Amino acid sequence: MDLYIKQKVFSWKDKFSVYDRNGEQRYYVEGEVFTIGKKLHLYDTFGNELAFVHQKVLSFLPRYFISINGQDVAEVVKNITFLSQKYEVRGFGWTVTGDFFAHEYEIHAGDAVIACVSKEWFTFGDAYHIAIADGVDERAVLSVILVIDACLANQNNSINIGN
């Protein structure tokens, strides 16, 4: 399954639309404004909440929880090794590796690649292409991608403040 995430540029809160390869909207994402920690909601096109991503505040490294049907089902933790970054998705048994600064990364279940994410350059606002393996829960993959995007945005903001 190929999906495309497109960020809405002029918005007070995080807003993303998710499209299939035919350009049909499949999902949308809205963030909450004026909250402590990042909070994002994934909805279907009928407005039903499919997943909720929320940041654990007061944590040394970024930590986010993914809730589906009101239950926390996974925790995404950023691990820093000597030379690279890696995200661990506890609850799903996934890891995420790649070049996060270039927005080119893969989600792995064991040795199998279950999703590939790549940034589409030269677009107005952030846009990503996601290739998801058959049989993999799209809600879960999209939630993990939202977490990584939030981590990168926070990292970029903290870098820009010092300049």
N, C-alpha and C positions, 0 to 999 in steps of 0.2 A: 504494500500500500504506500503510495506516495502522497504526502501531505505538504502543505506550504503554510508557514506562519508569516503573517504580515502585521507589523506593529502600526498602530494608529499614531501619527506623529503629533498632532496638536490636540493633546488631551491632558487634563489635570491628573488623571490616574492612569495606571498601566492599562492599556487596551490592546488586545491582539485579536485578529481573526485567523481562523484556520480553514484552508481550502483544500479540496481534492484536486487531482490533476486536471479535471475539467473546469476548474474555476468555481465550482459550487461550494458555498460555505458549509462546513461540517460542524464547526465548533466556534465559540468565541470565549475570550478570557477577559475578565475585569479585575482590577486590583482595588483594594480599599485605600481610601485617603485618610491621612492623619491617624495612623495606627502605630503602635509600637511594634516594630518588626514588619516584614513584608507579608502581605496576605493577598493571595490570588485565587479566584474562583474560575473553574472551567465549566462551561455550560454547553448544552447541545443547542441546536437552532430553535428549539421550542422554549428555551429558558430554563430547562431542568438542570440543576447543578449535578455535574458528574464527578467532580473532584475539587478538593480544597487544599491549597498549599499554604502553609504558614511557617514562619521562621521562629526558631527558638532563640530568644534574646538572651543576652548575657552568657554567650558561649565563646570560647577562645577561637575556635574555627567555625566557619559557617555550618549551621545545622538547620534542616528544614524537615517538616513532617508532611506527609501526603495522606489526606483523609478521603475515603470513599464511603458514601452512605453514612457519614457521621462517625466513622471509625478510623483511627490512625492505622494505616496498613503498611506504611514504609517510612523510613527515616533516611534522608540523604545527608551524608557527611562528607565534607571536603577533607581529603588527606593530602598532606604535603610530604613528598619524599625529597631526597637530596637534589634531584635534577628535574623533577616533573610534578605535576598535579594529577590527582586521581580522585574520583568521587566514588563512594561506596553507597549502594542503595540497599540498606538493611531492610529486610522484610520481603524483598523481591529476589535477593541473592544476585543482584546485578552490580557491575562495575562500569564506570565511564572513563574512557581514556582518549587522549588525542591532543590536538593543538587548540587549547581553549581560547587563546588570544586571537587566533584566526577563525574561531568558531567552526572548526572542523573536528568532529569527534565521533566516537562510536560508543554504543551501549552494548555491553556483553552480558550474556547469561552463561557463565562458565567460559568455555572456549568459543561459543557461538556468538556471532555478531547479530543482534536482534534489531538494531536501528543504527542508521548513519545520519548525521546532521551536518549540513554545510550551509554556510552563509552565502546568500546571493548578494553580490556586490553591485554597486552602481544603481541602487534602488532608493526611492524616497522613503526613508524610515527603514528599520531593520526588517529583513526578510530572510527566511530560512527554508531550505528544502529538507524534508525528513523522509527517508526510505525506511519503512517498518516491515519486518519479516512477517509472513503470513502467520496468523494465529496468535500474535502478540497483542496484548491489551493496549489499544491506542491511548486510552485515558492515562494509563500508568506512564507510558513513554512521554506523552505530552507534559505530564506533571513533572517528570524528571528534567525535561528540557526547560521548563519554566524556572525550576530551581537553579539550574546552571546559568540561565540568562540573568536571574536576579543576583547571583553571586558575582558574575562578571560586571554587572552594572554597579554594584556596591564597590567592587574593587576599582573600577574606573573612576567612580566619584571620589573615592578616598585618595586616589593618585592625583586627580585634578585639583583637589583642595590645596595641596601643598605647593602647587606651581604658581 
